[in-house]
Structure formats: structure tokens, C-alpha cells
Amino acid sequence: MENNWSDSLREKLDQHYAWPSLYTFKFIVPKEKVDEVKKLFPMHTSTERASKNGNYVSITLNMMMPDSQTVIGVYNQVSTIEGLIAL
């Protein structure tokens, strides 16, 4: 299943982006996991917004990506964070 997901995403990314390109990542994480996400991207500035009840935080990162494989690598990297939802 992992290969089907990444192959499908790679195909869609390559259809919609001309690499290198600015890519927007959006994640929703439990508030206690925000620092864990930010530590993965120390050179990038993130925009954060807390949920209505403050239990979750939306994190947006705009990063220059050289190709679709690098985008998929970022998604694989953050997938290790428990409770993270990638949009």
C-alpha cells in the first residue's frame, strides 16, 4: 500500500507542479506535538493556528522543493509523529 500511495502522489505532484517549486505543507497536530514538527524543519518559518478548544494546532510551511520525491520524503518524515494529520 505504501508504494501505491507514494506512486499516486508522485504522479499527481508531477502533473501539477514544475520543479523546483514552492510547496505548501499543512499539518494538524495535538498541541503537545508542535515542537516535534518544528524541530524537523529548523530552517523554515511556520504559521500556526490553534483550534477552537486549543487541543490541536494547524501548522503551515511553505518550502521550496526540488522534486516530487522530496515532497514525499517530507510526508514520510512527519508520519512518525503520533496524532499528526497531513492535509
Jmol script that loads the backbone (N, CA, C; Angstrom):
load data "model"
ATOM      1  N   MET A   1       0.821  -1.193   0.000  1.00  0.00           N
ATOM      2  CA  MET A   1       0.000   0.000   0.000  1.00  0.00           C
ATOM      3  C   MET A   1       0.865   1.257   0.000  1.00  0.00           C
ATOM      4  N   GLU A   2       1.978   1.231   0.698  1.00  0.00           N
ATOM      5  CA  GLU A   2       2.866   2.387   0.772  1.00  0.00           C
ATOM      6  C   GLU A   2       3.316   2.814  -0.618  1.00  0.00           C
ATOM      7  N   ASN A   3       3.716   1.860  -1.462  1.00  0.00           N
ATOM      8  CA  ASN A   3       4.172   2.206  -2.799  1.00  0.00           C
ATOM      9  C   ASN A   3       3.051   2.792  -3.639  1.00  0.00           C
ATOM     10  N   ASN A   4       1.835   2.250  -3.544  1.00  0.00           N
ATOM     11  CA  ASN A   4       0.713   2.787  -4.301  1.00  0.00           C
ATOM     12  C   ASN A   4       0.437   4.230  -3.903  1.00  0.00           C
ATOM     13  N   TRP A   5       0.499   4.516  -2.612  1.00  0.00           N
ATOM     14  CA  TRP A   5       0.259   5.869  -2.126  1.00  0.00           C
ATOM     15  C   TRP A   5       1.309   6.815  -2.669  1.00  0.00           C
ATOM     16  N   SER A   6       2.575   6.467  -2.525  1.00  0.00           N
ATOM     17  CA  SER A   6       3.637   7.366  -2.961  1.00  0.00           C
ATOM     18  C   SER A   6       3.688   7.492  -4.481  1.00  0.00           C
ATOM     19  N   ASP A   7       3.427   6.413  -5.198  1.00  0.00           N
ATOM     20  CA  ASP A   7       3.403   6.480  -6.663  1.00  0.00           C
ATOM     21  C   ASP A   7       2.278   7.372  -7.149  1.00  0.00           C
ATOM     22  N   SER A   8       1.116   7.231  -6.535  1.00  0.00           N
ATOM     23  CA  SER A   8      -0.036   8.054  -6.910  1.00  0.00           C
ATOM     24  C   SER A   8       0.230   9.525  -6.607  1.00  0.00           C
ATOM     25  N   LEU A   9       0.778   9.813  -5.430  1.00  0.00           N
ATOM     26  CA  LEU A   9       1.075  11.191  -5.060  1.00  0.00           C
ATOM     27  C   LEU A   9       2.138  11.774  -5.988  1.00  0.00           C
ATOM     28  N   ARG A  10       3.178  11.021  -6.275  1.00  0.00           N
ATOM     29  CA  ARG A  10       4.245  11.493  -7.163  1.00  0.00           C
ATOM     30  C   ARG A  10       3.674  11.865  -8.531  1.00  0.00           C
ATOM     31  N   GLU A  11       2.809  11.015  -9.043  1.00  0.00           N
ATOM     32  CA  GLU A  11       2.195  11.270 -10.345  1.00  0.00           C
ATOM     33  C   GLU A  11       1.374  12.565 -10.326  1.00  0.00           C
ATOM     34  N   LYS A  12       0.572  12.755  -9.284  1.00  0.00           N
ATOM     35  CA  LYS A  12      -0.245  13.970  -9.171  1.00  0.00           C
ATOM     36  C   LYS A  12       0.615  15.215  -9.007  1.00  0.00           C
ATOM     37  N   LEU A  13       1.644  15.120  -8.178  1.00  0.00           N
ATOM     38  CA  LEU A  13       2.530  16.262  -7.975  1.00  0.00           C
ATOM     39  C   LEU A  13       3.226  16.652  -9.275  1.00  0.00           C
ATOM     40  N   ASP A  14       3.705  15.659 -10.017  1.00  0.00           N
ATOM     41  CA  ASP A  14       4.416  15.939 -11.263  1.00  0.00           C
ATOM     42  C   ASP A  14       3.488  16.524 -12.325  1.00  0.00           C
ATOM     43  N   GLN A  15       2.202  16.225 -12.244  1.00  0.00           N
ATOM     44  CA  GLN A  15       1.234  16.791 -13.191  1.00  0.00           C
ATOM     45  C   GLN A  15       0.943  18.256 -12.877  1.00  0.00           C
ATOM     46  N   HIS A  16       0.982  18.623 -11.598  1.00  0.00           N
ATOM     47  CA  HIS A  16       0.546  19.964 -11.181  1.00  0.00           C
ATOM     48  C   HIS A  16       1.669  20.945 -10.863  1.00  0.00           C
ATOM     49  N   TYR A  17       2.890  20.479 -10.752  1.00  0.00           N
ATOM     50  CA  TYR A  17       3.997  21.354 -10.389  1.00  0.00           C
ATOM     51  C   TYR A  17       5.109  21.259 -11.415  1.00  0.00           C
ATOM     52  N   ALA A  18       5.791  22.372 -11.636  1.00  0.00           N
ATOM     53  CA  ALA A  18       7.012  22.411 -12.441  1.00  0.00           C
ATOM     54  C   ALA A  18       8.153  22.567 -11.437  1.00  0.00           C
ATOM     55  N   TRP A  19       8.961  21.538 -11.300  1.00  0.00           N
ATOM     56  CA  TRP A  19      10.013  21.512 -10.282  1.00  0.00           C
ATOM     57  C   TRP A  19      11.241  22.248 -10.752  1.00  0.00           C
ATOM     58  N   PRO A  20      11.939  22.941  -9.837  1.00  0.00           N
ATOM     59  CA  PRO A  20      11.632  23.147  -8.426  1.00  0.00           C
ATOM     60  C   PRO A  20      10.442  24.098  -8.266  1.00  0.00           C
ATOM     61  N   SER A  21       9.761  23.958  -7.143  1.00  0.00           N
ATOM     62  CA  SER A  21       8.555  24.747  -6.918  1.00  0.00           C
ATOM     63  C   SER A  21       8.325  24.967  -5.424  1.00  0.00           C
ATOM     64  N   LEU A  22       7.627  26.065  -5.117  1.00  0.00           N
ATOM     65  CA  LEU A  22       7.230  26.329  -3.744  1.00  0.00           C
ATOM     66  C   LEU A  22       6.044  25.423  -3.421  1.00  0.00           C
ATOM     67  N   TYR A  23       6.153  24.666  -2.356  1.00  0.00           N
ATOM     68  CA  TYR A  23       5.102  23.712  -1.980  1.00  0.00           C
ATOM     69  C   TYR A  23       4.624  24.044  -0.569  1.00  0.00           C
ATOM     70  N   THR A  24       3.321  24.015  -0.366  1.00  0.00           N
ATOM     71  CA  THR A  24       2.738  24.304   0.937  1.00  0.00           C
ATOM     72  C   THR A  24       2.362  23.007   1.637  1.00  0.00           C
ATOM     73  N   PHE A  25       2.934  22.808   2.808  1.00  0.00           N
ATOM     74  CA  PHE A  25       2.594  21.673   3.661  1.00  0.00           C
ATOM     75  C   PHE A  25       1.665  22.171   4.753  1.00  0.00           C
ATOM     76  N   LYS A  26       0.608  21.416   5.028  1.00  0.00           N
ATOM     77  CA  LYS A  26      -0.299  21.744   6.123  1.00  0.00           C
ATOM     78  C   LYS A  26      -0.480  20.501   6.983  1.00  0.00           C
ATOM     79  N   PHE A  27      -0.276  20.701   8.273  1.00  0.00           N
ATOM     80  CA  PHE A  27      -0.403  19.607   9.227  1.00  0.00           C
ATOM     81  C   PHE A  27      -1.282  20.053  10.387  1.00  0.00           C
ATOM     82  N   ILE A  28      -2.020  19.120  10.932  1.00  0.00           N
ATOM     83  CA  ILE A  28      -2.760  19.340  12.171  1.00  0.00           C
ATOM     84  C   ILE A  28      -2.180  18.372  13.187  1.00  0.00           C
ATOM     85  N   VAL A  29      -1.779  18.925  14.328  1.00  0.00           N
ATOM     86  CA  VAL A  29      -1.143  18.093  15.347  1.00  0.00           C
ATOM     87  C   VAL A  29      -1.710  18.426  16.716  1.00  0.00           C
ATOM     88  N   PRO A  30      -1.675  17.462  17.642  1.00  0.00           N
ATOM     89  CA  PRO A  30      -2.017  17.786  19.024  1.00  0.00           C
ATOM     90  C   PRO A  30      -1.064  18.873  19.519  1.00  0.00           C
ATOM     91  N   LYS A  31      -1.556  19.767  20.350  1.00  0.00           N
ATOM     92  CA  LYS A  31      -0.746  20.927  20.766  1.00  0.00           C
ATOM     93  C   LYS A  31       0.592  20.536  21.372  1.00  0.00           C
ATOM     94  N   GLU A  32       0.662  19.380  22.023  1.00  0.00           N
ATOM     95  CA  GLU A  32       1.915  18.966  22.644  1.00  0.00           C
ATOM     96  C   GLU A  32       2.941  18.439  21.628  1.00  0.00           C
ATOM     97  N   LYS A  33       2.550  18.306  20.378  1.00  0.00           N
ATOM     98  CA  LYS A  33       3.454  17.797  19.340  1.00  0.00           C
ATOM     99  C   LYS A  33       3.985  18.885  18.410  1.00  0.00           C
ATOM    100  N   VAL A  34       3.609  20.140  18.643  1.00  0.00           N
ATOM    101  CA  VAL A  34       4.015  21.247  17.770  1.00  0.00           C
ATOM    102  C   VAL A  34       5.538  21.353  17.687  1.00  0.00           C
ATOM    103  N   ASP A  35       6.209  21.306  18.814  1.00  0.00           N
ATOM    104  CA  ASP A  35       7.667  21.430  18.816  1.00  0.00           C
ATOM    105  C   ASP A  35       8.337  20.282  18.070  1.00  0.00           C
ATOM    106  N   GLU A  36       7.736  19.118  18.121  1.00  0.00           N
ATOM    107  CA  GLU A  36       8.274  17.961  17.418  1.00  0.00           C
ATOM    108  C   GLU A  36       8.271  18.213  15.903  1.00  0.00           C
ATOM    109  N   VAL A  37       7.203  18.806  15.404  1.00  0.00           N
ATOM    110  CA  VAL A  37       7.121  19.128  13.979  1.00  0.00           C
ATOM    111  C   VAL A  37       8.124  20.217  13.635  1.00  0.00           C
ATOM    112  N   LYS A  38       8.172  21.259  14.431  1.00  0.00           N
ATOM    113  CA  LYS A  38       9.058  22.383  14.150  1.00  0.00           C
ATOM    114  C   LYS A  38      10.532  21.973  14.176  1.00  0.00           C
ATOM    115  N   LYS A  39      10.894  21.011  15.005  1.00  0.00           N
ATOM    116  CA  LYS A  39      12.276  20.536  15.066  1.00  0.00           C
ATOM    117  C   LYS A  39      12.698  19.854  13.767  1.00  0.00           C
ATOM    118  N   LEU A  40      11.738  19.313  13.029  1.00  0.00           N
ATOM    119  CA  LEU A  40      12.056  18.666  11.755  1.00  0.00           C
ATOM    120  C   LEU A  40      12.418  19.686  10.671  1.00  0.00           C
ATOM    121  N   PHE A  41      12.000  20.934  10.857  1.00  0.00           N
ATOM    122  CA  PHE A  41      12.208  21.976   9.838  1.00  0.00           C
ATOM    123  C   PHE A  41      12.811  23.238  10.472  1.00  0.00           C
ATOM    124  N   PRO A  42      14.000  23.141  11.040  1.00  0.00           N
ATOM    125  CA  PRO A  42      14.564  24.275  11.784  1.00  0.00           C
ATOM    126  C   PRO A  42      14.868  25.497  10.913  1.00  0.00           C
ATOM    127  N   MET A  43      15.046  25.317   9.622  1.00  0.00           N
ATOM    128  CA  MET A  43      15.400  26.426   8.734  1.00  0.00           C
ATOM    129  C   MET A  43      14.175  27.090   8.108  1.00  0.00           C
ATOM    130  N   HIS A  44      12.984  26.629   8.450  1.00  0.00           N
ATOM    131  CA  HIS A  44      11.769  27.153   7.831  1.00  0.00           C
ATOM    132  C   HIS A  44      10.856  27.796   8.869  1.00  0.00           C
ATOM    133  N   THR A  45      10.206  28.854   8.447  1.00  0.00           N
ATOM    134  CA  THR A  45       9.253  29.547   9.305  1.00  0.00           C
ATOM    135  C   THR A  45       7.884  28.928   9.099  1.00  0.00           C
ATOM    136  N   SER A  46       7.190  28.691  10.183  1.00  0.00           N
ATOM    137  CA  SER A  46       5.851  28.112  10.089  1.00  0.00           C
ATOM    138  C   SER A  46       4.814  29.109  10.577  1.00  0.00           C
ATOM    139  N   THR A  47       3.603  28.919  10.077  1.00  0.00           N
ATOM    140  CA  THR A  47       2.457  29.675  10.550  1.00  0.00           C
ATOM    141  C   THR A  47       1.611  28.695  11.354  1.00  0.00           C
ATOM    142  N   GLU A  48       1.187  29.125  12.534  1.00  0.00           N
ATOM    143  CA  GLU A  48       0.433  28.229  13.414  1.00  0.00           C
ATOM    144  C   GLU A  48      -0.893  28.861  13.810  1.00  0.00           C
ATOM    145  N   ARG A  49      -1.889  28.016  13.942  1.00  0.00           N
ATOM    146  CA  ARG A  49      -3.192  28.479  14.404  1.00  0.00           C
ATOM    147  C   ARG A  49      -3.817  27.397  15.269  1.00  0.00           C
ATOM    148  N   ALA A  50      -4.198  27.769  16.473  1.00  0.00           N
ATOM    149  CA  ALA A  50      -4.789  26.816  17.418  1.00  0.00           C
ATOM    150  C   ALA A  50      -6.249  26.553  17.051  1.00  0.00           C
ATOM    151  N   SER A  51      -6.713  25.362  17.377  1.00  0.00           N
ATOM    152  CA  SER A  51      -8.116  25.024  17.157  1.00  0.00           C
ATOM    153  C   SER A  51      -8.990  25.781  18.153  1.00  0.00           C
ATOM    154  N   LYS A  52     -10.276  25.722  17.954  1.00  0.00           N
ATOM    155  CA  LYS A  52     -11.231  26.445  18.802  1.00  0.00           C
ATOM    156  C   LYS A  52     -11.035  26.125  20.285  1.00  0.00           C
ATOM    157  N   ASN A  53     -10.864  24.851  20.604  1.00  0.00           N
ATOM    158  CA  ASN A  53     -10.688  24.450  22.000  1.00  0.00           C
ATOM    159  C   ASN A  53      -9.229  24.416  22.432  1.00  0.00           C
ATOM    160  N   GLY A  54      -8.317  24.670  21.498  1.00  0.00           N
ATOM    161  CA  GLY A  54      -6.903  24.713  21.834  1.00  0.00           C
ATOM    162  C   GLY A  54      -6.218  23.366  21.961  1.00  0.00           C
ATOM    163  N   ASN A  55      -6.909  22.292  21.586  1.00  0.00           N
ATOM    164  CA  ASN A  55      -6.311  20.965  21.705  1.00  0.00           C
ATOM    165  C   ASN A  55      -5.388  20.622  20.543  1.00  0.00           C
ATOM    166  N   TYR A  56      -5.616  21.242  19.390  1.00  0.00           N
ATOM    167  CA  TYR A  56      -4.851  20.971  18.178  1.00  0.00           C
ATOM    168  C   TYR A  56      -4.313  22.279  17.610  1.00  0.00           C
ATOM    169  N   VAL A  57      -3.243  22.142  16.822  1.00  0.00           N
ATOM    170  CA  VAL A  57      -2.649  23.305  16.167  1.00  0.00           C
ATOM    171  C   VAL A  57      -2.467  22.974  14.688  1.00  0.00           C
ATOM    172  N   SER A  58      -2.860  23.909  13.837  1.00  0.00           N
ATOM    173  CA  SER A  58      -2.628  23.810  12.405  1.00  0.00           C
ATOM    174  C   SER A  58      -1.284  24.458  12.114  1.00  0.00           C
ATOM    175  N   ILE A  59      -0.419  23.734  11.429  1.00  0.00           N
ATOM    176  CA  ILE A  59       0.905  24.243  11.079  1.00  0.00           C
ATOM    177  C   ILE A  59       1.011  24.290   9.560  1.00  0.00           C
ATOM    178  N   THR A  60       1.392  25.445   9.032  1.00  0.00           N
ATOM    179  CA  THR A  60       1.583  25.619   7.595  1.00  0.00           C
ATOM    180  C   THR A  60       3.031  25.996   7.338  1.00  0.00           C
ATOM    181  N   LEU A  61       3.639  25.294   6.390  1.00  0.00           N
ATOM    182  CA  LEU A  61       5.025  25.563   5.996  1.00  0.00           C
ATOM    183  C   LEU A  61       5.076  25.713   4.479  1.00  0.00           C
ATOM    184  N   ASN A  62       5.694  26.771   3.995  1.00  0.00           N
ATOM    185  CA  ASN A  62       5.935  26.949   2.565  1.00  0.00           C
ATOM    186  C   ASN A  62       7.413  26.683   2.328  1.00  0.00           C
ATOM    187  N   MET A  63       7.707  25.653   1.540  1.00  0.00           N
ATOM    188  CA  MET A  63       9.103  25.273   1.338  1.00  0.00           C
ATOM    189  C   MET A  63       9.378  25.060  -0.143  1.00  0.00           C
ATOM    190  N   MET A  64      10.555  25.490  -0.586  1.00  0.00           N
ATOM    191  CA  MET A  64      10.979  25.253  -1.958  1.00  0.00           C
ATOM    192  C   MET A  64      11.416  23.790  -2.061  1.00  0.00           C
ATOM    193  N   MET A  65      10.765  23.062  -2.939  1.00  0.00           N
ATOM    194  CA  MET A  65      11.043  21.646  -3.115  1.00  0.00           C
ATOM    195  C   MET A  65      11.642  21.413  -4.503  1.00  0.00           C
ATOM    196  N   PRO A  66      12.722  20.619  -4.576  1.00  0.00           N
ATOM    197  CA  PRO A  66      13.355  20.375  -5.874  1.00  0.00           C
ATOM    198  C   PRO A  66      12.589  19.400  -6.770  1.00  0.00           C
ATOM    199  N   ASP A  67      11.821  18.484  -6.142  1.00  0.00           N
ATOM    200  CA  ASP A  67      11.096  17.484  -6.935  1.00  0.00           C
ATOM    201  C   ASP A  67      10.029  16.799  -6.079  1.00  0.00           C
ATOM    202  N   SER A  68       9.217  15.999  -6.724  1.00  0.00           N
ATOM    203  CA  SER A  68       8.112  15.323  -6.031  1.00  0.00           C
ATOM    204  C   SER A  68       8.612  14.310  -5.008  1.00  0.00           C
ATOM    205  N   GLN A  69       9.745  13.677  -5.273  1.00  0.00           N
ATOM    206  CA  GLN A  69      10.283  12.693  -4.336  1.00  0.00           C
ATOM    207  C   GLN A  69      10.645  13.341  -3.009  1.00  0.00           C
ATOM    208  N   THR A  70      11.127  14.569  -3.034  1.00  0.00           N
ATOM    209  CA  THR A  70      11.470  15.293  -1.809  1.00  0.00           C
ATOM    210  C   THR A  70      10.205  15.619  -1.015  1.00  0.00           C
ATOM    211  N   VAL A  71       9.124  15.976  -1.702  1.00  0.00           N
ATOM    212  CA  VAL A  71       7.839  16.232  -1.045  1.00  0.00           C
ATOM    213  C   VAL A  71       7.369  14.969  -0.333  1.00  0.00           C
ATOM    214  N   ILE A  72       7.442  13.848  -1.016  1.00  0.00           N
ATOM    215  CA  ILE A  72       7.033  12.575  -0.429  1.00  0.00           C
ATOM    216  C   ILE A  72       7.923  12.239   0.771  1.00  0.00           C
ATOM    217  N   GLY A  73       9.204  12.565   0.678  1.00  0.00           N
ATOM    218  CA  GLY A  73      10.121  12.346   1.801  1.00  0.00           C
ATOM    219  C   GLY A  73       9.720  13.130   3.036  1.00  0.00           C
ATOM    220  N   VAL A  74       9.244  14.363   2.838  1.00  0.00           N
ATOM    221  CA  VAL A  74       8.777  15.171   3.975  1.00  0.00           C
ATOM    222  C   VAL A  74       7.561  14.506   4.615  1.00  0.00           C
ATOM    223  N   TYR A  75       6.609  14.068   3.785  1.00  0.00           N
ATOM    224  CA  TYR A  75       5.431  13.396   4.329  1.00  0.00           C
ATOM    225  C   TYR A  75       5.816  12.124   5.086  1.00  0.00           C
ATOM    226  N   ASN A  76       6.772  11.380   4.572  1.00  0.00           N
ATOM    227  CA  ASN A  76       7.235  10.176   5.276  1.00  0.00           C
ATOM    228  C   ASN A  76       7.906  10.543   6.601  1.00  0.00           C
ATOM    229  N   GLN A  77       8.651  11.644   6.608  1.00  0.00           N
ATOM    230  CA  GLN A  77       9.342  12.086   7.819  1.00  0.00           C
ATOM    231  C   GLN A  77       8.349  12.457   8.922  1.00  0.00           C
ATOM    232  N   VAL A  78       7.311  13.214   8.584  1.00  0.00           N
ATOM    233  CA  VAL A  78       6.353  13.646   9.606  1.00  0.00           C
ATOM    234  C   VAL A  78       5.394  12.530  10.010  1.00  0.00           C
ATOM    235  N   SER A  79       5.293  11.499   9.201  1.00  0.00           N
ATOM    236  CA  SER A  79       4.364  10.404   9.510  1.00  0.00           C
ATOM    237  C   SER A  79       4.734   9.660  10.796  1.00  0.00           C
ATOM    238  N   THR A  80       5.937   9.886  11.297  1.00  0.00           N
ATOM    239  CA  THR A  80       6.367   9.235  12.537  1.00  0.00           C
ATOM    240  C   THR A  80       5.809   9.934  13.773  1.00  0.00           C
ATOM    241  N   ILE A  81       5.227  11.128  13.581  1.00  0.00           N
ATOM    242  CA  ILE A  81       4.700  11.891  14.721  1.00  0.00           C
ATOM    243  C   ILE A  81       3.281  11.432  15.012  1.00  0.00           C
ATOM    244  N   GLU A  82       3.087  10.923  16.201  1.00  0.00           N
ATOM    245  CA  GLU A  82       1.792  10.374  16.609  1.00  0.00           C
ATOM    246  C   GLU A  82       0.723  11.469  16.650  1.00  0.00           C
ATOM    247  N   GLY A  83      -0.417  11.187  16.032  1.00  0.00           N
ATOM    248  CA  GLY A  83      -1.539  12.112  16.049  1.00  0.00           C
ATOM    249  C   GLY A  83      -1.520  13.152  14.954  1.00  0.00           C
ATOM    250  N   LEU A  84      -0.463  13.182  14.120  1.00  0.00           N
ATOM    251  CA  LEU A  84      -0.361  14.180  13.053  1.00  0.00           C
ATOM    252  C   LEU A  84      -1.292  13.828  11.896  1.00  0.00           C
ATOM    253  N   ILE A  85      -1.959  14.834  11.375  1.00  0.00           N
ATOM    254  CA  ILE A  85      -2.795  14.682  10.187  1.00  0.00           C
ATOM    255  C   ILE A  85      -2.206  15.600   9.123  1.00  0.00           C
ATOM    256  N   ALA A  86      -1.856  15.032   7.971  1.00  0.00           N
ATOM    257  CA  ALA A  86      -1.331  15.819   6.867  1.00  0.00           C
ATOM    258  C   ALA A  86      -2.478  16.125   5.913  1.00  0.00           C
ATOM    259  N   LEU A  87      -2.591  17.405   5.545  1.00  0.00           N
ATOM    260  CA  LEU A  87      -3.649  17.822   4.628  1.00  0.00           C
ATOM    261  C   LEU A  87      -3.095  18.033   3.245  1.00  0.00           C
TER     262      LEU A  87
END
end "model"
wireframe off; spacefill off
backbone 0.3
color backbone group
